[in-house]
Amino acid sequence: SICPERAGVIFEGKRYTYADINEASNRLANALTALGLGKGDAIAMLQVNSPEVMEVYYATAKIGGIFVPMNFRAKEDEIAYLLQHSEAKAIFVGDRYIPMIEAIRDKVPGVKHYISVWKRARNMQYFDDFMASGSPEDVFPVVDDSDVTILLYTAGTTGKPKGVPITHNSFGVYVLGNVEPCDPEKAEVNLLTVPLYHVAGIQGMMAAIYGGRTTAMMRQFEVKEWMETVQKEKANRAMLVPTMLKWVIDSPDFKKYDLSSMKVITYGAASMPFDVIKKAIQILPNVRFINAFGQTETASTITALGIEDHIIEGTEEVKAKKLRRLASSIGKPLPDVAIAIMGEDGKLLPTGEVGEIVAKGQRVMSGYWKDPEKTAKAIGKDGWLHTNDVGWMDEEGYIYLSGRGDDMIIRGGENISPEEVEQVVQAHPAVDEVAIIGIPDPEFGQQPRAIVALKKGAKATEEEIIEFTHAKLSSFKRPRSVVFVDELPRNPMGKVLRKACREKWGQA
């Protein structure tokens, strides 16, 4: 490291320098080698964000292995499936997951080595002892750029999670093209709350290491702790999903904390309600915002709505254009990625026409792990990755989302983007959050329905919500019914699960 004595990670009051992390990953790499593990072997980890996750990843990379970080919110059967599917030979287990792993050991005979983290466990090696058994000597792997370094699992719309193999090159290309290298004169603190089993968390970790930034790491996101950490560690950067940003700016404690050190907030992984980003820009004037759009399948961000796009200045016409982009654009493609809009016939569409967003580039996966059938569906013969997101491109190359291919509502032959309707309903003063789904209709095929959670103490009727949309939406786009709920179902990243909404409230 260029800055060995700089804090690489701050976690729950403890500081770990870059030299500490390097030594820990060397010791772990040598200990794994002593177990007979090496190039191409899958090494799994089930643990909340912690320095150990970073150390195990770099140890795995040093021996040419494949790191498999698993969703720590998953249930027993899913974890057993991930261990079998990835062919993991070893697993590092966080203290709270030890009982669950003990319960499934019989189902995963391929896993030969179990190492417990933070707590000793019967029939498992203890992390600290295991690490101490390895030599601190540097390990130099024999790997190619095209070798898989991480196997990330992503939820499909149906069935089992899909494994996305990400190569050294995929992350290397992203980091080299988008991150300033380490500068001994310039120290930055990156606040990481996104889980490290998610591509955004891994992207944040890689960018911080390459940039020589200090990573202030939280086990999981908690709004008060997030603001406390920004204030205490004088954090400069963070990645948040829209739900997290909303909780921060709506927090009754917001004014109690000094967040002035925060300079850049990247948001993504779900659709950002216009009112949330508009309010965030107003009440966090020191912060520059970036909307990053990507998928696990693309190894990280492929389009970005940049800092300039979030500064609403200029003539009335320019301001109107910027506000429109802020409401529904995911920005322009990054330089190393080609993005196009494809029609149902597989032909690329001209500017302004709505179709599926497709991507090509060095970072895009070559296929799902051990799943030729899903690979064939995702990647066409011409090499384009089908994102399953529907959108269009304007004359300046900005891309706008219209919805998910599988969430699109079709009423009387007209396509309705759930995102568009959600943006309007979300602006109602009583509405906290909303999901729009299509429900069967004998006359029109489908009708939009709003699933609404109201703000604490607020009241609204179905009629009021529907009436509120009249000024903003064409008549065919307006919700025809409203279901009030306490909260919307979400995935671990905070993304609203419209599929779960459809299953629960999608009957006519």
SELUM-746394 format. One record per residue (C-alpha): x, y, z. Coordinates in steps of 0.1 Angstrom, whole numbers, plus 5000, padded with zeros to 4 digits. Layout:
REM residues N
XYZ ...
//
This chain:
REM residues 508
500050005000 501150364993 499650465027 500350165050 499750355083 496550515071 493350365086 491950135060 488850045081 487150195111 484649965127 482850005160 485550225175 488550015163 490950135136 492749895112 495550035091 496249925055 499249745069 497049555094 494649455067 497449345043 499049135071 495648975081 494848885044 498448735040 498048525071 494548405060 495848335025 498648115039 496347945063 493847865035 496747735013 497747505042 494247355041 494947265004 492747534990 493847734959 493047854925 489447824915 488247704949 485047874962 485248014998 481948135012 481248385040 478048445060 478648755081 477449115085 479649395072 482949375092 486749405086 486849025085 484849025053 487349245036 490249045049 488748715038 488048855003 491648974998 492948645012 490748454987 491948674959 495548614969 495248234965 493248274932 490048144949 486448254943 484848454972 481148384978 479548645001 476148525011 472948725020 472948725058 469148765058 468648435038 466948135054 468447785060 467247635027 468547925006 472047915023 472247535018 471347594981 474047864977 476747644993 475847354970 475447564939 478747754944 480547424953 482047604983 484847415000 485147635031 482947885049 483548165074 480548195097 479648505118 478648435154 474848485149 474748245120 476547955137 473247765148 471847795112 475047655096 475247375122 471647285112 472547245075 475947085077 474546745066 473046895035 476347045023 478946765023 481146954998 482047215026 485047065043 486247365065 484247575089 485747885105 483748085131 484048465133 483648665166 482848355187 484248015193 482047725182 482147345185 483347165154 484647485138 488047655138 488147995154 488948285131 491648445153 493448115158 493148025121 494648365111 497448335136 498447995122 499248155088 502548325079 502548705073 504648655042 503248815010 501348574987 501448644950 498648464931 498948334895 495648464881 494448604848 492248904844 489548674831 489548454862 486448474885 487248654917 483748684933 480548494928 477548714937 474048584940 471148794928 467448724933 465648644901 461948734895 461248364897 462848054914 466248024929 468948294931 471248324901 475048314905 476848594887 480648524883 482548854883 486148854870 489149044882 488949244850 485349354856 486149524888 489549644876 488149814845 485449994867 487850114894 490650224870 488250424849 486250584878 488450624909 491350854916 494350654928 495650674964 497151014972 499251035004 498351405007 494551355005 492651155031 488951065025 486450875046 483950655029 480950545050 479950195039 476550055050 475449865019 475949495025 479049335012 477049054996 475649314972 477449444942 477149804954 478849714987 481649534969 482049824944 482350064974 484949844991 487049814959 486850184951 487850274987 490850044987 492150154953 491650524962 493350474996 490250595014 489350505049 486250285051 483950365080 482050045081 478649975097 477249625103 473949735088 472250065080 470550235110 469650605105 470750745138 473950555138 474650665102 474351035112 476450975143 479150805123 479251095097 479651345125 482251135145 484451015116 483851325095 482851105066 483051255031 481350995009 478550745011 476350514990 472750505000 469650344985 466750584981 464950435012 467950505034 468350865020 464650925028 465050805063 468051035068 466351355055 462951275072 464651185106 463351395135 467051395147 468451535114 469251875128 471051735158 474051615138 476851795120 476751635085 478851915069 481851685062 479751485037 480651585001 479351304978 476351074981 475850814955 472350664953 470950374934 469750014935 466050124934 463950404919 464450744936 461150934944 461551284929 460451454961 463051274981 466051384960 464651734956 464451774994 467851614999 469451864975 467852144995 468652035030 472151895022 473652195003 477252075008 476551734992 476951654955 474751374944 475351094918 472650854907 474350524898 472450264878 473749904873 473149544880 475049254896 475349124860 477349434850 479749424880 478749774890 477550114876 476850134839 475050464837 475250774860 473351094864 476351304875 476951584899 476251854873 472851704866 471851754902 472752124902 469452294892 470752624877 470552804844 467752944822 464152834830 464352594800 467652434813 466152414848 463052244835 465151994815 467351924846 464251864868 462751634843 466051434842 466251434880 462751284881 463250984858 466750964841 469450724851 471950944833 474450864805 476450544799 479950524815 482750544788 483550174789 479950054784 477650054753 473950094761 471150074736 467350044735 466049724719 462649644705 460749314710 462049204676 465649234688 466349544666 467949854682 465450144684 466050514676 466050804700 462850854719 461350504714 460650284744 462149934746 464349724768 467649864780 470549644768 474249664777 477649554763 481149594776 484149434793 482449444827 479249264816 479148894827 479548624801 476848414817 475248294849 477148034871 476247684860 472947794843 473147784805 469347824802 469148154822 472348274804 470748224770 467748434781 469848704795 472548734768 471448744731 473448594703 474748944695 476248974730 473849234744 472849174781 469149204786 468649414817 464849354819 464549734825 462349924801 463250274790 464250524763 467050754753 466851124745 468851314719 471651394743 472151034752 470451044786 468450724795 465050724812 463450434830 459950354822 459750044845 460649674846 459849454817 457949234841 456249524861 454849704831 451149754833 449249734800 445749884800 443749874769 446849834748 448550134765 451750074785 451850224819 455150274838 454650194875 457450434884 455750734867 452550674886 454450624919 456250954915 452951134914 451250944942 454350974964 454051364962 450651344982 451451505016 449951205035 451750935015 454950785030 455550525003 453750364974 453950074949 451850064917 450749724904 448449604876 445349414886 443249204862 440349394846 437649234823 437349544801 440849684798 443049374806 444749554835 444049854858 446650034880 446249984917 448150194944 449450004974 449950294999 451650335033 450650665050 452950875071 452650835109 449451005121 448351105086 444951025071 443750995035 440950825017 441050624984 439050904967 441551164978 444550974966 442950914932 441751274929 445251394937 446651224905 444151394881 446251704875 449451504868 448451184849 446551094818 443250934827 444350584816 447350604840 445550694872 445150424899 441550284899 441850154934 444050204965 444949954992 446250105025 449049905042 451349955072 454449895051 455549775017 457549455012 461149515004 464349324996 467449365018 468649654997 465449855004 463949794970 460149764970 459149414957 456249484933 456049104927 455249054964 452749334962 451049174932 450948834949 449348984980 447149264967 446849194930 443349044928 440549244912 
//
